[in-house]
Amino acid sequence: MNKKIAIIPIVVIIVIIGVVSQMNIEETETEIVEIQIVEEEALITIPVKAARPACGPHPECYIPSYYVTKLSEPVTWKNEDSAFHSVTSGSYGDPNGMFDSGHLDPYEIFSYKFDGIGMYPYYCTLHPWMAGQIKVER
């Protein structure tokens, strides 16, 4: 009699496991997930504290300070600093007039699409130690 009492709970547990496992299989549906490829613009960041002279002349004033892009692909700069900055083509004291963001407010962005291959230096009109270069390839 004791053997029958001991076997009954084991059989009940096995039946419960079987029923629960069948329920999970029946309720499971295959979900189709679509992956969407999003092409993002190149992003160059003006980091926090870039307005301080200690930032330059190191390459931490624009991140990255040297960027390679393809012809006709837009490049975007984002000011993540709390100070105003600019992105101006040329070098400090010698702007070449190709592009100029004007003063960028904190968290403001500026984009430019290059239409010729070559090297394009740029700088911040407000902070002479901030400089970078864009290399445009085919």
N, C-alpha and C positions, 0 to 999 in steps of 0.2 A: 504494500500500500504506500509506503514511504517513497518507493521508487517512482510510482505513478505521479505522486504529488510533486516530486522533483522534476519530472520530465515535462509536465504540463506548462510551467512557466517558460521553459526553454523553447517549447514549440510555439507558445504565444509570442515570444520575442522574435523568433524567426519569421513568423507570419507577419508581424507588425513591420519588421524591416523590409520584407518583400513587398508589402502593400505601399509603404512610403517610397521605396525606390521606384516602383511602377508609377506612382503619382508624379514624381519628379521628371521621369522620362516623358510622360504624356503631356505635362504642362510646359515643358521646355520647348520654346520655339526658336527657330533660327532667325537671328536678326541680321539684316544686310546693312553693312556700314559702308557708306561711300566716302572715299578719301578725295578731298578736293585739294589740288595743288594751287597755291596762291603765290603769284610772283610778287615779291615785295621790292620796293625801291631800295637802293643802297642808302643806308642811314649812317651819317657821321654825327657823332654826339659832341656837343660842347658841354663838358662835365662840370659838376659843382666845383667851385673854387678856381675855375679857369681865369677869372678876372684878376687873380692875385699874381704878382710878378714871379713868384716861386714856381708857377706852372711852366714858364718858358725859360730857356729856349728848348726845353725838352718836348718830345712828341705827345705829351699828355694833355695839351690844350684843345686839340681836336682829336677825337678817337674814332677811327684811326686818323693819323695826320697825313698818311700816304695811302691813297686808295686807287685801285685800278678798276676801271669800268669799261663797258662796251659803248661804242658809238651810238648815239641817240637813246641811251638808257638814262632815265633821270637819276640824279643824285640828290639826296635830301639831307639837310643839316637840321638838327634839333637842339635848341638851347635848353639844356637841363640845369643851367646855373640860375642863381637868383639875380644876377646882374644882366644888363643889356650887353649884347654882342652884335657883331656883324660878320658876314661872309662876303668878302670883296675880292674880286680877281686882281691879280698882280701881286706886288709886294708893298710893304709899309713905305709910304712916301712916294710910291710909284704905281698907282692903280692903273690898270690897262683898259678899264671901261667895259669889259666883256659882261660881267654880272656884278650886282651889288644887292644884297638883301635889305639894305637899310638897317636900322636898329631892330634887332630881334628881341622881343620881350621874353621873359622867362617862359619856357615850354612852347614857344612859337617855333614854327618850322619854315624852312626855305628850300625850294627845289629848283634845280637847273638841269637842262638837258643839253649836253655838249654835242655840237654838230661837226666837229673836226677832230681828227686824231692828234695826239701830242701830249705835252706836259703843261699843266695849268696850275700855277701857284695861286694861293689865296691867303688872306689874312683877315684879322679883325681890326677895323679902323679905330676902335676904342682902346685896344690893348696890343701894343706893337710886338710883344713877345709871342703872340698867338699866330701861328702860320701853319699851312699845310699844302699838300700838292695832290692833284688828281692826274692820273695817267689815263688817257683815253685810247683804247685799242679798237680795232675792227671786230 
